[in-house]
């Protein structure tokens, strides 16, 4: 069974650096609400499956990518 979390991980792997709004639009369409995936994003951040950059504000939104421990390249 494909879950929202699985789709989110696959999208972040394929297109790292997307914002929360870009992720939700890619998954659910142009008029989707970014709150639809905030729970999944928070859970994935907490278990270190994804990482984010940015300050999370206008002009510097959070951008998501798969988590890579420091010192590991590739």
N, C-alpha and C positions, 0 to 999 in steps of 0.2 A: 504494500500500500504506500503510495506517495503522499507524504504529508507536506504541509506548508514549510516546516522546518527543512525537510529534505530538498524542496524546490529552492528555498532560500540559500542553502549551502551550495547547491549546484550553480546557482546564478552568481554568487560571490566568487566561486572558484573560476567561473568562465569570464566574469567581468569585474575584477577587483577594482575598488575605488569608487563604487557607486554610493550615492547618498541614500538615506532611508526612503525618501520620496521616490527616487529613481528605482530603487528595488521594488517598492510596492507597485509602481506603475508598470514595471516589467512583468510582474507576476499577475496583476489583477486589472490592468488597463489604466487609461489616462485619468479617469475620474475617481480612482481609488483613494482611500484615506490611509495615510501612513501609520495610523494607530492600529491598522489591521495586523501589522507584523511586529509591533514594539515588544510584545511579550516574548516572541521567538528570538528577537535580536538580543534582548536582555539576558535570556537564558543561555544563548550561545556565547555571549561575552563572559558570563560568569563561569562557564565550564571551559573557557579558553579554546573554543573551536573557531572563533573569529576574533579579530582585533579591529580597532578603529583609530583613525587619525582625525585631526581637526579639533576645534573648540566647541563645536555643536551650536554655533550661532550664525546669524546672517553674515554672509561673506566668507565664512569658514565652517561649513557644516561637517558633521561627522561623515567619514567615508570608511567603508567596511572592506575587509579582506580576510582571507583565511589566516588563522594564527600561526606564526612561525616563531619558535623559541629563538632568542638572540643567539648569534653565532652559527646559525644554520643557514646556508645559502641555498639558492635554487629557486 
